[in-house]
């Protein structure tokens, strides 16, 4: 599988190289910079940073906001989603709010968050939190509803109480969907990262992309996009690794 993926990326890079050959004049260098220039810009970014801040400073700023938001989303959305999967009346209230907020573009309510919370990191973390909350919550609600009734009836027949039913049947059965929700939420949070760093930010990969685009520095824009893309893939691989270790029975029942 990895070999096929490698071939795909080699083909993409080859096409990128071909369309950016200067003599062919297929695309402007400002629109799509040459791979060699992007690579050199990455080395420059890595060694000297951007706007007087190091590469790792920008990475730390973005990922600090991102991870804090995802952690907050997990510790709130998972228990609330599982509870709503159990109690229909609570689900009606919470799901109504979630269904309203979920399709809204981040910029639609980001300015409101800034008015409420200021222009510091808090508003940025809350924006990412809102983006990550919905996928996890929805996955948890659906996970409870998808638990097989024959499993529930079996343990109830054996005399299990509600706590035992939850800990031994419902929660383990819900874990695959919970992890899927967390992985989805991480991807959604990544797509919101640039929006979160649009206003009053002076650091972060998202801010670097926006600042570089304003200066028509397409090489740095491409570097930022590639860094975010690779980081997202690595984090997703890590989550899949944890999922395989925790849910070792997945697909066996």
N, C-alpha and C positions, 0 to 999 in steps of 0.2 A: 504493500500500500504506500509506504513512504517513498518508494522508487517512482511510482506513478505521480505522486504529488510533486516530487522533485522535477520530473519531466515537464509538468504543467508550468511550474515557475520558471524553468529554463526557457520554455517557449515564450512566456510572457516577457521575460527580460530580453530575449532575442528580438521580439517584435518592437519592444520599447527602443532597443538600440537601433533598429532599422529606421523607424520613423523619425528618429532624432539625428540622423546623419545630416550634417549641415548642407552638403551639396544637393541633397534631394529636395529640400525646402517643402517637406510634407507638413510640418507643424512648426510654429514659432518656438524658439528656445525659451521664451518667457512662459509660454503655455505649458510645454512639456520639456523640461531640461534633459540634457543627456545623462545617461546612467553614471558616467565617469564623474560629471560635475556634482551630481547628487552624492556620490560616494565621497568625493573630496570635501564637500560641505559637511558631511557627517563627521569625517575625521577632524575637520576644523572645529565643529561644534563640540565634539568629544574632548578635544585638547584645550580649547580656549573659551568654550561656553558661548552664550549669546546674551548680549546686552549686559555685560559685566557680571553675569551669573553663570556658574558652571553647569554643565550638562546634567550632573547628578542633582544639583539644586533644583533644576526645573523638573526632573523626574520625580524627586522626592515631594515637591509641592503638589504635583498633579496626583500622584498615587496616594499621598497622604489623605487628600480630600476624597479620592475615590474609595479607598479601603475603609475609611471611617464611615462613609455613607452606606456602603454595602453591609458592614457589620451592624450598623444601626437598623438597616432594613431587615436583616436576618433575625435579629433578636426581637423585633416588633412584629414583623409580618408572619413569621412562622407560627408563634403561639396564637396570634389573632386569627390567622387563616384556618388553623386546626380547630379553634373554638367555633368559628363561623360555620365550618363544615358540620359541626355537631348541632349547633343551635340555629334554627332557621330564622328566628326573629332578629337575632344579632346580625346574621348574614345579610338580611334585607337592608338594614341600616348602613352597614359598612360597605357592602358591595355597591349600593347606590352612589356613595361618595367616590369610591374607587373607579367605577365605570364613567363618572363624569370627568375625573382628573386624568385618567389614563390616556385618552386620545389627544389631550391638549399638547400643543408644541411647547417645549420648555420655555422659550422666550415669551410665551403668552402670559406666564405667571412669574417669570423671573424678576421683572421690574417690581411686582407687588412684594415679592420676598425681600428685595433690596429696601423698599420703603419700610417694611416691618422690621427687618433684621440688620439693616446697614449694608455697607459694601465690603465688609470683611469676609473672612473664610466661612462664617456661619451660614450666610445666605447661599454660598456655593455648595457647601456640604448638604444643606437642606434640599437644594435643587436636585442634586444627585440622589439623595435619599428618596425623594418623591418618585424619581424615574425608576429606581430599583425596587421600590416597595410593591408596586402593582403586580409585576410578574411573579414575585415570590408569594404574595397573598393569594392570587388566583390559583397558582399551582397547588398550594396547600389546601384550599377549599375543595378543589376538584379531587385531590388525592384522597381526602376522607370519603368523599362520595363514591369513589371507585373501589373502595375496599370491598372485597367479596363477602356477600351476605352469609354464605355457607361457613366461612371462617368465623364470622361473628357469632353465628348461631351455635357453632361447635363449642367454642370456649364458654359461651353462656350455659350450654347444656352441662358442661363440666363444673359449673358453679363459680365461674369467674365474676368478680365484681367490676364496676365501671373503670376503676383505676387499672386493674389487671388487664381488662379488655383493651384499654388505650395503650398501655406500655408494651403488651405482648402481641397485639394484633394490629391495631390502627396505626400507631406510630411507625413500626417497622414496615408495614405495607405502604405507608405514605412516603417513606424516605426517597425512593427513586424519583417521584414527581417533585419532591422538595428540592433535590439536587438539580433537577432540570430547571426548576424555577430560579434557583440561585445562579446557574450558568447563564440563563436568559437575561436575568437582571443585571449581571455583570456586563454583558454585551450592550444592553440598553444604556447603562451608566457610562460606558465608554463613548457611546454616540452623543451623550449629553455633555461630555467633558469640555468640549470646545465652547459650548454655550455657557457653561458654568464659569469659564475664565474670560468671558468677553468683556465684563464690566469691572473696572477698577482692580484689575489683576496686573501684577508686574512679574509674575513667574508662572511656570507650568508649561507643559508641552502644548496644551490648547492655546495658551496666550502666545507662545512662540509662533504657532501657525498663523494666528490672526495678525500679529505684528509683522511677520515676514510677508504675508499676502498684501498688507497695506503698502509695503515697500517694494512690491513686485519681485521679491526674492523667492522665486519659485523653487530653487534648490532646497532652501530651508523648509519651505512648505511641504515638499515631498519627503524630506527627512523626517519631519514631525509626523506626517501621515503614516509612514513606514514604521516608525518607532511605536506609535499607538497600535497599529495593526499587529506587529510582531508580539508586543506586550500582551495584547488581548488573547492571541493564540496560546502563548505560554501559560497565561493564567487559566485559560479554559482547560488546557492539558493537565495542569496541576489539579484543578477541581475534578476532572475525570479520574485522575489517579486516586484522589481521596475517596471519590465515590466508589471506585472498584474495591478499595480496601475496606470501606465501611459497609457497603452493601454487597458483600461477597456472594449472597444468595440470589442476586438479581437475575431474572430470566430462568430460574430453576423451579419456579412454582407459579 
